[in-house]
Amino acid sequence: MTEILLILLASIVLAFPLGLYLARVMRGAPMRGDALFGLIEKPLYRLLGVNPARGMSWRGYVMAFVLSNVVIAVLVQAVFMTQAWLPFNPDQIPNMRWDTALHTMVSFLTNTNQQHYSGQAQLSYFAQMTAITGLQVVTPMMGLALVVATLRALFGARPEDVDAEQAAQLSADRRVDVGNYYADVVRSCVRFMLPLCLLWAVLLTSQGVPSTLAAGPQATPIDAAAGMETQKLPLGPVAAMVAAKQLGTNGGGWYGPNSSMPLENPTPLSNALELIGILLIPIAVIFMLGAFTGRRRLAGLVFGCMLAMSSVSVAATVWLEGHSATAASPLLMEGKEVRIGADGTGLWAAITTQVSNGSVNGMHDSLSPLAGAVPMINMLVNAIWGGIGCGLQQFIVYLLLGVFLAGLMTGRTPELLGRKLETPQIRPLALLVLLQPITILGFTAVTLAIPAITGTSNPGFHGVSQVFYEYVSAFANNGSGFEGLGDATPWWNLSCTLVLLLGRYPVLIIPLIVAAQLAAKRRAPESAGTLQIETPTFALTLIALIVILTVLQFMPALVLGPVADHLSLTLH
């Protein structure tokens, strides 16, 4: 328990100054390191052919975001399908099959890192360093850029540099400047993400995480009965990838067993560093919210809601996994590291799914049934802390819906910051809420209905959980899974690719569009009748709304999966 509290406290304490620094970076404020960082940023802007000082409308911002993703997708797909012929491949790894390459590309492009392959056996050093680690640095900053643009529209929209006559000829949403996409991504990568990854990589290397370009050595197994005369130990520049995957809420792993592998997570200190790395930036983004917008009470509301949900999630997972009646069975240690233990596994399972990280230090398939249900709920909410940018963006969706419903319940016109929430704003948000159950439950039903494509390793209720978890993880851009599922097939690769796309782009783009529409409206002065959102009452209303929109609508699936699995074990 002490370890859990120290890790959570350290994450919050470190995140506070980091959030203030991030706010300065995203505001484009003058900084001491401008001359140094400019040496890197200016050539990048020239290469991209953009003026970082020129603002964009939401349409231009979204188009730049989509275009950058398409270009990166083509390059990464090419790397995966030609890695056998590229340099830094001392282990002679072959090219990826097209459907596995497509799923892997989309998975890492969407900041999900869901893996239908074993990293050390199916990717070369070159692919790991460029396509994998490169995306783990860039894609979380893309999500951060979208949420910062949304905050500019909601709280600090500034008109573009046009005269009155030109402004009259422009549409309302065109006049709302949400910043420059390329400047937001480049500044956050160069000034924030890369220095932090470098620091974490050095710390992990000091704990024994491999950091080499040499081929792995050959070892002689102690047990000759295994039938192997020698065994190749996979190494590589692991520390840099682990640093990026944890800090960028990416997940995945250099090794198939992920952070349960001693080479990827060798010591108690490395375990703590990786856990803190998961939480650090998502919490920092909340503190950035207050400094960036000047509304510190709003940041307090968001932080309080997320901390309350996080505390319940961690307590439930740790208790169900290590201290409940079902935890007494020694069979539950299957799939877990003895050196980490049940509490350590439960803590990681809760935190990695509160954040869209998805890395593991024990197999979630081996969690007790009800403990396995908590990570599912965390991912369905997807805004307890959430991914970098994505979590706050999802929370803004809940916030806007909460304001709308609270206004209707109290007989007031729904308003946020003096701007009315009307049908054009609520309709896309409602569609966004409906997209989650339609996608997840639809694909789960089809997959379970056709045994030839299901691929479950467990019959009955646990098999339902395996399939449901995989699609929930893909839609939440989390990437963790109930291992044992035979997901390295064309059906799983292609279906999860579609779910990954649906779970990533609408939740980033739609709130920005809605925010730009609100920013274009005339602002009414606040009065005694204005709904106050920065209060404990509204916070409780917001949490209740999140529970209703996520947990309750998926209750039948949860009952058919983990709840029925738990009852079947306790009855027998």
C-alpha positions in Angstrom: 0.0 0.0 0.0 2.9 2.4 0.8 4.4 1.7 -2.6 1.1 2.5 -4.3 0.7 5.8 -2.5 4.3 6.9 -3.1 4.0 6.2 -6.8 0.8 8.2 -7.1 2.1 11.0 -5.0 5.4 11.2 -6.9 3.5 11.3 -10.2 1.4 14.2 -9.1 4.3 16.2 -7.5 6.4 15.8 -10.7 3.5 16.5 -13.0 2.8 20.0 -11.5 5.9 21.8 -12.7 5.9 19.8 -15.9 2.4 21.0 -16.6 3.4 24.7 -16.1 6.3 24.2 -18.4 4.1 22.5 -21.0 1.7 25.5 -20.9 4.5 27.8 -21.7 5.7 25.6 -24.6 2.2 25.4 -26.1 1.6 29.2 -25.7 4.7 29.8 -27.7 6.0 32.1 -24.9 9.6 33.2 -25.0 11.9 30.8 -23.2 15.5 30.6 -22.2 16.2 27.7 -24.6 14.8 29.4 -27.7 18.2 29.8 -29.3 19.1 26.1 -28.8 15.7 24.7 -29.7 15.5 27.0 -32.7 18.5 25.2 -34.2 16.3 22.1 -34.5 12.9 23.7 -35.1 13.8 26.2 -37.9 15.1 23.6 -40.3 12.1 21.4 -39.7 9.7 24.3 -40.5 11.7 25.0 -43.7 11.5 21.3 -44.6 7.8 21.3 -44.0 7.4 24.6 -45.9 5.2 26.2 -43.2 5.2 29.5 -41.3 4.8 28.6 -37.6 3.5 32.1 -36.8 0.5 31.8 -39.2 -2.7 30.6 -37.5 -5.2 28.2 -38.9 -8.9 27.7 -38.8 -10.2 24.4 -37.5 -10.6 23.2 -41.1 -6.9 24.0 -41.8 -5.8 22.5 -38.5 -7.7 19.2 -39.1 -6.5 19.0 -42.7 -2.9 19.4 -41.6 -3.5 16.7 -38.9 -5.0 14.2 -41.4 -2.4 14.9 -44.1 0.5 14.4 -41.7 -1.0 11.1 -40.6 -1.4 9.9 -44.2 2.2 10.7 -45.1 3.5 9.0 -42.0 1.3 6.0 -42.6 2.7 5.4 -46.0 6.3 5.6 -44.8 5.8 3.3 -41.8 3.9 0.7 -43.9 6.9 0.7 -46.3 9.4 0.1 -43.5 7.5 -2.8 -42.1 7.1 -4.5 -45.5 10.8 -4.0 -46.4 12.6 -4.3 -43.1 14.4 -7.5 -44.3 16.3 -5.4 -46.8 17.0 -2.4 -44.6 20.0 -1.8 -42.3 20.2 -2.6 -38.6 18.8 -6.1 -38.9 21.5 -8.3 -37.3 19.0 -11.1 -36.4 17.8 -11.4 -40.0 14.1 -10.6 -39.3 11.9 -11.2 -42.4 9.4 -8.7 -43.8 6.0 -8.4 -42.2 2.9 -10.0 -43.7 0.8 -7.2 -45.3 -2.2 -7.4 -42.9 0.0 -7.6 -39.8 2.0 -4.7 -41.1 -1.2 -2.7 -41.8 -2.6 -3.4 -38.3 0.8 -2.6 -36.6 1.1 0.7 -38.6 -2.4 1.9 -37.7 -2.0 0.7 -34.1 1.1 2.8 -33.6 -0.2 5.7 -35.7 -3.2 6.0 -33.5 -1.1 6.0 -30.3 -2.5 2.6 -29.4 0.4 0.1 -29.8 -1.9 -3.0 -29.9 0.4 -5.8 -30.9 -0.6 -8.8 -32.9 3.1 -9.8 -33.2 6.0 -10.5 -30.9 8.3 -7.4 -31.0 11.7 -9.0 -30.5 11.0 -11.7 -33.1 9.2 -9.9 -35.9 10.7 -6.4 -36.0 14.2 -5.4 -36.9 16.2 -2.9 -34.9 15.6 -0.3 -37.7 11.9 -0.8 -37.7 11.8 -0.6 -33.9 13.9 2.6 -33.8 12.2 4.5 -36.7 8.7 3.3 -37.3 7.9 2.2 -33.7 9.8 4.6 -31.4 9.4 7.5 -33.9 5.6 7.2 -33.8 5.7 6.8 -30.0 7.2 10.3 -29.8 5.2 12.0 -32.5 1.7 10.6 -32.2 1.0 11.6 -28.5 2.1 15.1 -29.4 -0.4 15.1 -32.2 -3.1 14.3 -29.7 -1.8 17.0 -27.4 -1.9 19.5 -30.4 -5.6 18.7 -31.0 -6.6 19.3 -27.4 -4.6 22.5 -27.2 -6.4 23.8 -30.4 -9.7 22.9 -28.8 -8.7 24.8 -25.6 -7.8 27.9 -27.7 -11.2 27.8 -29.4 -13.1 27.4 -26.1 -11.2 29.7 -23.8 -8.9 31.9 -25.9 -9.8 32.1 -29.5 -8.2 35.1 -31.2 -9.2 36.5 -34.6 -6.9 36.0 -37.5 -4.9 39.0 -38.8 -7.5 40.4 -41.2 -9.2 43.7 -41.5 -12.9 44.3 -40.9 -13.9 44.1 -44.5 -12.1 40.7 -45.0 -13.5 39.4 -41.7 -17.1 40.2 -42.9 -16.5 38.0 -46.0 -15.2 35.1 -44.0 -17.4 32.4 -42.4 -17.6 32.4 -38.6 -15.6 29.3 -38.1 -12.9 30.6 -40.6 -12.3 33.6 -38.3 -11.5 31.5 -35.3 -7.8 30.9 -35.1 -6.9 27.7 -33.2 -3.2 28.0 -33.7 -0.7 26.3 -36.1 -0.7 22.5 -36.1 2.9 22.1 -37.3 4.2 24.6 -34.7 2.3 22.8 -31.9 3.6 19.4 -32.8 7.2 20.5 -33.5 7.5 22.6 -30.3 6.0 19.9 -28.1 8.2 17.2 -29.6 11.5 19.2 -29.5 11.0 21.1 -26.3 9.1 18.6 -24.2 8.8 15.0 -25.3 12.3 14.3 -26.6 14.2 15.8 -23.6 11.9 13.9 -21.2 12.4 10.6 -23.2 16.2 11.1 -23.1 16.2 11.5 -19.3 14.0 8.4 -18.8 16.0 6.3 -21.2 19.2 7.1 -19.2 17.5 6.3 -15.9 16.2 2.9 -17.3 19.6 2.1 -18.8 21.1 2.7 -15.4 18.8 -0.1 -14.1 20.0 -2.6 -16.7 17.5 -2.2 -19.5 19.4 -3.0 -22.7 20.6 -0.2 -24.9 22.7 -1.6 -27.7 22.7 -2.1 -31.5 24.7 -5.4 -31.2 23.0 -8.7 -32.0 21.9 -10.7 -29.0 24.3 -13.3 -27.5 23.8 -17.1 -27.6 23.3 -18.9 -24.3 23.1 -22.6 -23.3 19.9 -23.5 -21.4 20.5 -25.1 -18.0 17.7 -27.6 -18.6 18.7 -29.8 -21.5 15.3 -31.5 -21.5 13.9 -28.4 -23.2 15.3 -29.7 -26.4 17.3 -26.5 -27.2 21.1 -26.7 -27.4 21.4 -22.9 -27.5 19.1 -20.0 -27.1 19.4 -16.5 -28.6 18.9 -13.7 -26.1 17.2 -10.7 -27.9 18.7 -7.3 -27.0 18.7 -4.0 -28.8 18.1 -0.3 -28.1 15.3 -1.2 -25.6 15.6 1.6 -23.1 14.8 4.3 -25.6 11.7 2.5 -26.8 10.5 1.8 -23.2 11.0 5.4 -22.2 8.9 6.6 -25.2 6.2 4.0 -24.8 5.6 4.8 -21.1 5.9 8.6 -21.3 3.9 8.8 -24.5 1.1 6.6 -23.2 1.9 4.3 -26.0 2.2 0.9 -24.4 3.3 -2.1 -26.4 6.7 -3.5 -25.7 10.1 -4.3 -27.3 9.5 -7.9 -26.0 6.3 -9.9 -26.3 5.9 -10.3 -22.5 6.2 -6.5 -22.2 7.3 -5.1 -18.8 6.9 -8.5 -17.1 10.1 -9.4 -19.1 13.2 -9.0 -16.8 15.2 -7.4 -19.6 12.5 -4.7 -20.1 11.8 -4.2 -16.4 14.7 -5.6 -14.3 14.5 -3.9 -10.9 11.9 -2.4 -8.4 13.2 1.0 -9.3 12.7 0.4 -13.1 9.2 -0.8 -12.2 8.5 2.5 -10.3 10.0 4.6 -13.1 7.8 3.0 -15.7 4.7 3.4 -13.6 5.4 7.0 -12.9 6.2 7.5 -16.6 2.7 6.2 -17.5 1.0 8.8 -15.3 3.3 11.7 -15.6 2.3 13.5 -18.8 -1.5 12.8 -18.7 -1.6 14.4 -15.2 0.7 17.3 -16.4 -1.7 18.0 -19.2 -4.4 18.7 -16.5 -2.1 21.2 -14.8 -1.3 22.6 -18.2 -5.1 23.3 -18.6 -5.2 25.7 -15.7 -2.0 27.6 -16.7 -2.9 27.6 -20.4 -6.5 28.9 -20.1 -6.1 30.9 -16.8 -9.0 28.9 -15.4 -7.4 27.1 -12.5 -10.7 26.2 -10.9 -11.7 24.4 -14.1 -8.4 22.5 -13.9 -9.2 21.7 -10.3 -12.6 20.3 -11.4 -11.0 18.1 -14.0 -8.2 16.9 -11.7 -10.7 16.2 -8.9 -13.0 14.1 -11.1 -10.1 12.2 -12.6 -8.4 11.6 -9.2 -11.6 10.3 -7.6 -12.2 7.9 -10.5 -8.6 6.8 -10.4 -8.6 6.1 -6.7 -11.7 3.9 -6.9 -10.2 2.0 -9.9 -6.8 1.4 -8.2 -8.4 0.3 -4.9 -10.9 -2.0 -6.6 -8.3 -3.7 -8.9 -5.7 -4.2 -6.1 -8.3 -5.5 -3.7 -10.0 -7.8 -6.2 -6.7 -9.2 -7.4 -4.8 -9.6 -4.2 -7.2 -9.6 -1.2 -10.7 -10.8 -2.3 -12.1 -14.3 -1.9 -11.1 -15.4 -5.4 -7.6 -14.1 -4.8 -6.9 -17.0 -2.4 -6.5 -19.4 -5.3 -2.8 -20.1 -6.1 -3.8 -20.5 -9.8 -4.1 -16.7 -10.0 -0.4 -16.4 -10.0 -0.3 -17.9 -13.4 0.7 -15.2 -15.9 2.3 -13.0 -13.2 5.8 -12.3 -12.1 6.4 -13.5 -8.5 8.9 -10.7 -8.0 6.2 -8.2 -8.7 3.3 -9.9 -6.9 -0.5 -9.6 -7.0 -0.6 -6.0 -5.7 2.0 -4.8 -8.1 0.3 -6.4 -11.0 -3.1 -5.0 -10.0 -1.7 -1.5 -9.6 -0.1 -1.6 -13.1 -3.3 -3.1 -14.6 -5.4 -0.2 -13.2 -3.0 2.6 -14.1 -2.2 1.4 -17.6 -5.9 1.3 -18.5 -6.8 4.5 -16.7 -4.2 6.0 -19.2 -4.4 4.8 -22.8 -1.0 3.1 -22.3 -1.6 -0.6 -22.5 1.8 -1.8 -21.3 1.6 -4.7 -18.8 3.8 -6.3 -16.1 1.5 -9.3 -15.9 -1.0 -10.9 -18.2 -4.4 -9.3 -17.9 -5.9 -12.6 -19.1 -4.7 -14.1 -15.8 -6.4 -11.5 -13.5 -9.3 -12.7 -11.4 -12.5 -12.2 -13.4 -13.8 -9.1 -11.5 -10.3 -7.6 -11.4 -10.2 -8.1 -15.2 -13.5 -6.2 -15.4 -12.0 -3.0 -13.9 -9.5 -2.4 -16.8 -12.4 -2.9 -19.2 -14.4 -0.2 -17.4 -11.3 2.1 -17.3 -11.0 1.9 -21.1 -14.7 2.3 -21.6 -14.5 5.6 -19.7 -11.3 6.5 -21.4 -11.0 9.8 -19.5 -9.9 8.8 -16.0 -6.5 10.3 -16.9 -6.6 9.2 -20.6 -4.0 9.5 -23.2 -2.0 12.6 -23.9 -4.5 15.0 -25.3 -7.1 12.3 -26.0 -8.1 11.9 -22.3 -8.7 15.6 -21.8 -10.5 15.7 -25.2 -12.8 12.9 -24.2 -13.4 14.7 -20.9 -14.4 17.8 -22.8 -17.0 15.7 -24.6 -18.4 14.6 -21.2 -18.2 18.2 -20.0 -20.2 19.6 -22.9 -22.8 16.9 -22.5 -22.9 17.5 -18.8 -23.5 21.3 -19.3 -26.3 20.5 -21.8 -28.1 18.0 -19.5 -27.6 20.1 -16.4 -29.1 23.2 -18.1 -32.1 21.2 -19.2 -32.6 19.7 -15.8 -32.5 23.2 -14.1 -34.7 24.9 -16.7 -31.9 27.0 -18.1 -30.6 27.5 -21.6 -27.5 25.3 -21.8 -24.5 27.6 -22.0 -20.7 27.2 -21.6 -18.7 30.4 -21.0 -21.7 32.5 -22.1 -22.1 30.6 -25.4 -25.3 28.6 -26.1 -25.0 24.8 -26.7 -27.5 24.1 -29.4 -28.5 21.3 -31.8 -25.5 21.7 -34.2 -23.2 21.2 -31.3 -25.0 18.4 -29.4 -25.8 16.2 -32.4 -22.1 15.3 -33.2 -21.3 14.8 -29.6 -24.3 12.4 -29.3 -23.1 10.5 -32.4 -19.7 10.3 -30.8 -21.2 8.7 -27.7 -23.2 6.2 -29.8 -20.2 5.3 -31.9 -18.5 3.5 -29.0 -21.2 0.8 -28.3 -22.1 0.4 -31.9 -18.5 -0.3 -32.9 -17.4 -2.4 -29.9 -20.6 -4.5 -29.4 -21.1 -4.9 -33.2 -17.6 -6.4 -33.8 -17.8 -8.5 -30.6 -21.1 -10.0 -31.7 -19.9 -10.8 -35.2 -16.6 -12.3 -34.0 -18.3 -14.5 -31.4 -21.0 -15.6 -33.9 -18.5 -17.1 -36.2 -16.3 -19.7 -34.4 -13.9 -20.0 -37.3 -12.6 -16.4 -36.8 -13.0 -16.1 -33.0 -9.7 -17.5 -31.9 -10.4 -17.7 -28.2 -8.2 -20.0 -26.0 -10.9 -20.3 -23.3 -14.5 -21.6 -23.7 -17.6 -20.0 -22.3 -17.7 -16.7 -20.4 -13.9 -16.1 -20.3 -13.9 -16.4 -24.1 -16.5 -13.6 -24.3 -14.2 -11.5 -22.1 -11.2 -12.1 -24.4 -13.0 -10.9 -27.5 -14.8 -8.0 -25.8 -11.6 -6.8 -24.2 -9.7 -6.8 -27.5 -12.2 -4.5 -29.2 -12.6 -2.2 -26.1 -8.8 -1.9 -26.0 -8.6 -1.0 -29.7 -11.4 1.6 -29.5 -9.9 3.2 -26.4 -6.5 3.3 -28.1 -5.1 1.4 -25.2 -3.5 -1.7 -26.7 -3.5 -4.1 -23.8 -5.2 -7.5 -24.3 -6.4 -10.7 -22.8 -3.4 -12.7 -24.1 -4.3 -16.2 -25.3 -6.5 -14.8 -28.0 -5.4 -15.9 -31.5 -5.3 -12.4 -32.9 -2.6 -12.8 -35.5 -5.1 -13.5 -38.3 -6.4 -11.4 -41.2 -9.8 -11.1 -39.5 -8.4 -9.8 -36.2 -5.9 -7.6 -38.0 -8.4 -5.9 -40.3 -11.3 -5.6 -37.9 -9.1 -4.1 -35.2 -7.6 -1.7 -37.7 -11.0 -0.3 -38.4 -11.9 -0.1 -34.7 -8.5 1.7 -34.0 -9.3 4.3 -36.6 -12.9 4.9 -35.3 -11.6 5.2 -31.8 -8.9 7.7 -32.5 -9.9 10.3 -35.1 -13.5 11.2 -34.3 -12.8 11.8 -30.6 -9.9 14.2 -31.5 -11.6 16.0 -34.4 -15.3 16.4 -33.4 -14.7 18.3 -30.1 -12.4 20.7 -32.0 -15.2 21.4 -34.5 -17.7 21.9 -31.7 -15.4 24.2 -29.8 -14.8 26.3 -33.0 -18.5 26.6 -33.5 -19.0 27.8 -29.9 -16.1 30.3 -30.3 -17.8 31.8 -33.4 -20.9 32.6 -31.4 -21.6 35.9 -29.6 -20.7 35.7 -26.0 -23.4 36.7 -23.5 -22.3 38.2 -20.1 -22.5 35.9 -17.1 -25.3 36.5 -14.6 -26.8 35.0 -11.5 -28.6 32.5 -13.6 -25.5 31.2 -15.4 -24.7 27.6 -14.7 -21.6 27.3 -12.5 -19.5 24.3 -13.6 -16.5 24.7 -11.3 -18.4 23.3 -8.3 -18.5 20.0 -6.4 -22.1 19.6 -7.4 -21.4 19.7 -11.0 -18.4 17.4 -10.5 -20.6 14.8 -9.0 -23.1 15.3 -11.9 -20.3 14.9 -14.4 -19.1 11.6 -12.8 -22.6 10.3 -12.7 -23.0 11.1 -16.4 -19.7 9.3 -17.2 -20.9 6.2 -15.3 -24.2 6.2 -17.1 -22.8 6.7 -20.6 -20.0 4.1 -20.3 -20.5 1.5 -17.6 -24.3 1.1 -17.6 -24.7 0.8 -21.4 -22.1 -2.0 -21.4 -23.5 -3.8 -18.4 -25.0 -6.7 -20.4 -21.6 -7.4 -22.0 -19.8 -7.2 -18.6 -22.4 -9.6 -17.1 -21.9 -12.1 -19.9 -18.1 -11.8 -19.6 -16.3 -11.2 -16.3 -19.3 -11.3 -13.9 -20.5 -14.6 -15.2 -16.9 -15.9 -15.3 -16.6 -14.9 -11.6 -19.9 -16.6 -10.6 -18.9 -19.8 -12.5 -15.7 -20.0 -10.5 -17.2 -19.3 -7.1 -20.1 -21.8 -7.6 -17.7 -24.6 -8.6 
